[in-house]
């Protein structure tokens, strides 16, 4: 199974932004752990701070599933 993990604005700062709240691990470090947990799955990762890039990635995606954390776009975007 091929799965896209898609993160929205500011999630590139995981591990550095308010580590007391969000933890000190970057998403890239966490992704290594996810790939170890699911060795038979193809996990692709994309992050952008730009709504248009996120939409373009969704439109071009040829995946069996998408797991998305849209960040702040979850409450401010009428497009997503």
CORLIN-V730819 format. One record per pair of residues at least 12 apart in sequence whose C-alpha atoms are under 6 Angstrom apart, sorted by the first residue. I is the first residue (numbers start at 1). J is the second residue. If there is no record, write none. Layout:
I_J, I_J
This chain:
1_41, 2_42, 2_63, 2_64, 3_43, 3_63, 3_64, 3_65, 3_66, 4_43, 4_44, 4_45, 4_66, 5_45, 5_66, 5_67, 5_68, 6_45, 6_46, 6_47, 6_68, 7_47, 7_68, 7_69, 7_70, 8_47, 8_48, 8_49, 8_70, 8_71, 9_48, 9_49, 9_71, 14_26
